[in-house]
């Protein structure tokens, strides 16, 4: 039995992994796939790849591209979710801010530097023609930290996946004032280069197993009810999310990698661009 460590966010996107693990599919292939939930998100997972605390990360595309350029010794082996991530832009329910324009020059809560909530704050600012060099941030680590920061006015707004944040909106804690979809596929699977070199066959098996499940995932009987129950969502919200979400079994193409790098470079988030082959396996 070969032990492989994998990390991802505790969100509905990753239920296929849990199903495969619970059904013993990796075990049948002689793989002890050890999943760990990382509520802090992409910035934390990048650090775990660097520190060899995990072998694989199911991670936001722009976050891992940025970190590979900055020296993370990993590569993207596949797109996991092809559709964009819809980032909801949230304020405290009793906040005076009513529109996206009200947030110009205000402080964003982010899970950590290099996270999706950090990088997408720049994308959102660029979309709205704000000065990006003056953005201010409050590090909150998790969504619970964001609740504290917004309700105590330590930060003014928070960007997080729209549907996972919906219960906080429904419960009158947050108010969503806008959306900001990623202009590229949202999640990829990244693997440390050392593991790719030593265990390429195992990685191929893992991808084969998860891809079989994601191809069929939407057709699992009552999967909408399972997701709604597990992730504390209203059934109609999960049904909408499922209609907007498409998993992938293919590699990230060169044109998309160039687009991501060019946008990160234009925002001064990265200092250089690097060849496709250094980012993708």
N, C-alpha and C positions, 0 to 999 in steps of 0.2 A: 504493500500500500504506500503510495507516494503522497506526502503531505504538501499541499499548496495553500498558501494564505491569500485571501481575497478580501477587499474592502469595498464598501459602497454606502451611499446614503440610505437611511431607513425610510424609503419612499416607495410609492406604488410602482414606479418604473422597475424596481428590482425584485418584485414578487416572482418572476420567472426563475431567478436563481434559487430562491427559497423553495419553490416547488420541486426543482431538480434535486436539491439537497435532501428535502424531506422524503422524496420518492426513492432515494438511494441510487439515483442514476450515475452519479460520479463514483460512488462506492463500487458499483457493478463493474466499472471500468478500472478499478484498482487505484482510484484517486480519493484521498481524504481531503476534500475541499473545505477549508475552514473559513467561513464567512464571518466578518465583523462589521457591524453597523457603525458608521462614522457620522454622527449628527452634525459635526463641525464642517463637513463638506470638503470641497476640492482642495483648498489650501492645506488642510491637515493631511489629506491623502497623498498629495505631492510630497510632503515631508516624510510620510511613512515609506513611500517608494525609495526616496533618497536614503533613508536610514535603515533600509532592508527589513523594516517591520512588516512589510507585506510584499507579496510577489506580483499580485495583480490588483488593479484598481479599476472600478467602473466609475468613470470620472467625467466631469464636464470638459468638452472639447477644447474650448479656448484656454481653460486653466492648465491643462496638461501640455498643450502646444507651447504656451508661455514658459512653463517650467522646464521642458526639454530644451528649449533655446537657452535657458539660463543654466543648463548643466545637469538636469535630471537624467540619469543614465538609464532611460526607459524608452520604449517605443510604443506607438499605437498599433495594435494588431487588427483592429476592426471597429467599425461603427456599431454601437449597440442600439441607440435610438436615433432614427433618421430625421424624425420631425423636430421642429424647433422647440426649445423650452420656452414656455410662456411665463415670463417674469411678471408677477404682479407688483405694482409700486404702491406701497402701503404707508399710511400715516396712522397715528393713534386716533381712535374713534372720535374723541372730543377735540381733535386738532383744529386749528383755525385754517389749515391749508385745504383748499377745495379743488384745485386744478394742478396739472403738472407744472404750469408756469409759476405757481406759488413756491415751488421747490428750488427754483434757481438760486444758487448761492447758499443753500441750506445743507445741513450735515446728514450724511447717509450712514445708517448702521450697516456694518458688514461683518461677516463671520470671522474673516481674517484677511490680511493682505494676500493677494494672489488667488483668492476665492472667486467663485462666480459672482457673488453679490458685489464684490469689489470691482471686477473687470466690467461687469454689465452696467455699473454706475457710470463708467466712462462712455460706454456705447449709448446709454440713454442720454447722457449729457450731449454727446455729439449729435444724436438724432434731433435734439431740441435746440441745437446751435448755441449751447452754453460754452463758456470758457472752461476747458477741461483741466487746465493746470492748477486751478484754484479749488478743486473739489476737496471737501473736508469729510473725514471718516471717524466713526466711533466703532471700535472692535467689540463685538458682542458674543462671538464664538458660536452660539446656537440660536435657534428660533426663540427659545425661552429668554435668552439674553436680549434679543431684539424687543420682545414684549416689555421687558423691564426698561430698556433704553428709550423706547418711544413713549411709554406711559409716564416716565419720570422726566421726559423732555431732554435727556442727554443726547438724543439724536432726533432728527426730524422725519426721516422716511427710511423705509426698508424694502429692498427688493428680494423677493423669494418666489419660488414656484407657486403659481397662482392657485392651483387646486389644493396643494398641501396647506396653504395658508388660509383657505376658505373657511374652515371652522372658526378661526380667530375673527374673521369678518362677521360670520353668522352670529357669533357670541358677543358681538359689540365691543371687541377689544381693539381690532384694527378696522380701518376703512380703506378700501382699494380705490385709488383715484385714476389709475391708468394701467396699461400693460406694455411690456417691451419684449417681444419675441426675439430669440437669438436669430441672427441672419445665417445660421449654419446648423447642421445636425447637432443635437445637444449632448448626447453621451457617447463616449467611446470606451473601448477596453484597452488599457495600457498595461504593459508587462515589463518588468525589469530586464535589461539586456542580458544579465547573467543567467536568468531563468530561460530566456529565449535561446541562449546558446546551449545550455545544459539539458533543458527539458522541452525541446521544440515539439516532440511527439505528444507529450502530455498536454501542452498548450493547445495543440491541434484537436486533441480529444475533447478538451473542455469546451472549445468553441463549437465543435460539432454537436455536443449535447445541448448547450444553451441555445444554439441556433434552431435545433429541432423544436424546442419548446417555444421560443419566441415566434416562430412561423405559425404555430397553432394556438398561441396564447389567447387571442380574442375569441376563439371558437370553443373555449372550455365552457361547459355548461355552468351557468350562474356565476361566471367570473366577475361580473359587475357587482353582484351581491357580496361575494367573497372580499373584493377590494374595498367596498364601502364599509363593511364591518371591520376589517383589519386596520384600515387607515382613518377611521372615524369620519367618513365622508357621507354626504347625502347621495342617495342612489342616482339621482338625476345629474349631479355634478360628476360622478364617476363615469356615467354613460357619456357625458359630453367629453370628458378627458379621453376616454377610450376612442371616441370617434376622431379625435385630433392627434392621437399618438400612433406612430408607426415604428416598430422595431426593425432592425436591419441585420442582415447576415453578410454584408459586404464591407470591403475596405474603404477607408476615407480616400477620396480621389485627390489628385494633384491640384486641380483647379480650386477645390475647397480649401486645401491647406494654404495655398497662395492667398486666397481671399482673407482667411483668418489672420495670417501673418501680416498682410498689408494693412488690415484694419488696426491690429494691435500696434503696428509700427507707427501708423498715422496718429495714434493716440499717445505715443511715447511710452507705451507699456513695455515694449521690447526695444532693445538698442540696435538689433540687426535681424535680418531674416536668414534662414539656413536652408540647405537643399531638402527637398521632399524626402529623400532616402534617409536623412538623419532623424526624421520625425516618425516615419511610418515603416513598419516591417514588411 
